[in-house]
Amino acid sequence: MTAERYPPTLPAAWYRDPEIFERERRAIFARNWALVARVEQLAEPGQFVAETVAGYPVLVLRDEEGGLRGFHNVCRHRASPILEGAGRCEVLRCPYHGWTYGLDGALRKAPGFEAGADFDPAGFGLLPVRVAQWNGLVFACLDEAAPDLEAWLGDILAIARDYPPLAEMAFVEEETVEGAADWKTYSDNSAEGYHLPHIHKALNRAVDPHKTAIAPHENGHFVGFDVTYRDAHGASTGHGHWIYKFPGLLLHFSRESFNLERVLPLGPGRLRLVRWFWFPHAAAADTEACRSALASSTAVMREDLAICEAVQRNLEAGVYRAGVISAEREPGTAFFQRLVREALESEEWAAPWST
């Protein structure tokens, strides 16, 4: 055996340690783009979505000129959130003390404060966050030095061009689930197909193993699953591409549907999964068929979450300290864990607003 064929796993302690989680927030999630909204949610001026990126509250909106803007959802007076959820507004008014900001983030009104030498409203605008959109999806990034969104997506751009764009599909449903598993436990699982015959028996029967390829992509830092589906007789029925994108985005492309899953860390050993589903307009009108497809997808997610929660319990029990990975059978997991190690060993990210 060699280290290259069977690299060691991440230490079990990394999946439960609060200090590691705080380092991951800064070194991984603050330095990568995060999906926060659908373009349709921000179609008109004043429409907004308030989200959280690994504990950092952010606000994305459409401004008066029709541009996308992002801000930290933190009032500059006493740190109250400005808005919650999603909706539409004409100005951004803090519910705590009434400080009011324009859709450009500039402070417009601060009751009890007069502009002068000791208070300059221009210095108290909302702190900006980078935003960009791709394929009907809106992303935010806290790191000004991170690559632009298209560079971050890398080879995903070319893969997506082989499938219908979301503008030609109908958004059907959102599903949110929370689980007792670390985001890395779930990502370890999402990056490999080794477990399919054992955990996903129905899905395994529907996928042709001889016409499926799993490969890590350096350009975009993701694991791609190039999949061919088959019927009960083994005949090919279609093609798809599953993607696990570091650090926490799953994309599932096919001609018949598109769905994605956001893996949101809530703390060491806890996560939230937010899943969005699209179908072609004609298919979306077939309610029964949509329900069946959604149920199948949800069953796979539940199977994944159940085994990840079981693994997490053992990671926290203290007997297992580390294991090994098969570079042949689990190349995606080896790739994911390498990215985690590299990020945590990199120079620590310094938030520009904290200096």
SULBEL-V702740 format. One record per helix or strand. SS is the DSSP state (a for helix, b for strand). FROM is the first residue (numbers start at 1). TO is the last residue. If there is no record, write none. Layout:
BEGIN
SS:FROM:TO, SS:FROM:TO
END
This chain:
BEGIN
b:8:8, a:12:15, a:18:27, a:29:31, b:34:38, a:39:42, b:47:53, b:56:62, b:68:72, b:86:88, b:92:93, b:100:101, b:107:109, b:116:116, b:119:119, a:121:124, b:128:134, b:137:141, a:149:153, a:156:160, a:166:168, b:169:179, a:183:190, a:196:199, a:201:206, b:207:207, a:209:211, b:213:217, b:222:230, b:236:245, b:249:254, b:257:267, b:270:280, a:281:284, a:287:317, b:324:324, a:331:345, a:352:354
END
